Amino acid sequence: MIKKYEIAKALLFDNTDDTLYNSTFNIKLPHGSINFDDFANNNFEKLADIIRIDDFKSIVETAGFKTDGGFLNLYQGSDRLRLYYAKKDNDIFVFAFGEFQPQRYKVYLEGVWEVK
């Protein structure tokens, strides 16, 4: 069950890939920060296997996420970048991440949801 959420769209990174992989994102967390590795391998679609399907649908609806309409129906966020997630305790952070132009990568924080 979603207890609360915050749609906090923010551009966290916009640079070349050589600096991305060691990046730490200072998001207001009581238990630290989020590193690139915390979400880079967590495809948003796999979140449905981690939390209840109703909670997953609620995240999709409240944020207005859409799929790319392709064969795999991958979810997209800001700048049509693919979505990823990080789970810290009861908080789920959703990020849009990818190559925006050749050798130029972007990371957006799309929102934070607290699940019970």
N, C-alpha and C positions, 0 to 999 in steps of 0.2 A: 504494500500500500504506500503510495506517495504521500509523505507527510507535508513537504513543502518543496517549492522549486523557485529558481531564479533564472530567468532568461538574461544572461549577462554577456551578450555578444561583445567580444573584445578581440582585437588583433593582437596576438601575443608575439608573433614572429613574422618578419618579412625580410628575408636576406638569402644569401647563398647557402647551399647545403653543407659546406664545410664547417659552418658554425652551429648548425642545427642539432647535430647528434649529441653534442655535449651541453645542450641548453637545459636550464632549469627555469621553470615558470613560477613566479611568486604570486600565487593565488591565495587569497586569505583563507588559510587552513589552520585549525587549531593544532594539527599534528604535522606541520611541515609544509613542504612544497611538492610540486609535481615535476618530475623529470620527463624528458622526451621518451625514455624507455618505458615509463609507466602506462603509456597509451598507444605507442607506435605499433604494437603487435596485436592490439585489441580491436578488431573490426566491430563496428557498431552492431551489425547484424547478429553477431555472437552474443550480444548482451541479452537477447531473448532467451538464451539457454541458462543464464546466470540468475536472472530475476523472474518474477511472475510475468506471464504474457500480458496480463492486464496492466501491469506497471510499465512494461515496454511500450504498449500501445498508448498509454497516457503520456509518456515522454515524447513519442512521435507526434501526437496530436497537439500538446501544449507548445512545442517548439515549431510546429508546422513543417517538419522534415518531409521531404518528398524523395521518391526513388528516381533513379536515372532513366527508368523505362527500358533498360537493357535486359539482356538475358538473365543476369544475376540479380536484378532489382536492388542495386546498391544504393544506400541512402546518401544524400548530399546535403551539405550545409552552405555556409557563406562561400561566395565565389564558385559555387558548384563543386566544391572540394569534398572528397569522401570523408565520412564520419568515423570517428574512433572514440573509445571511452576509457576512463580510468575509474576504478572503484577503490575508494578509501573509506574503510569502516562502512557506514551507512550512506555515504555520499557517492553519487555517480556524476562524473564530470564528462561532458561530451565535447569533443573537439572536431573541428574540420581541419584537415591537413592534406597537403599535397603540393605538387609542382605546379606553380601558377604560370610561369614562363620558363623557358629553358634555363636551368641552373638557379631559378628563383623559387623559393619555397615559402609558403605561408602556413601559419597555425593560428586558428581562431578558437577561443573558448566560446562554445555555443550556449552552454547553460549548465546549471548544477541542480541535481535532484536529490532529495533525501528520501530514502525508502525505509520503511519500518520492517 
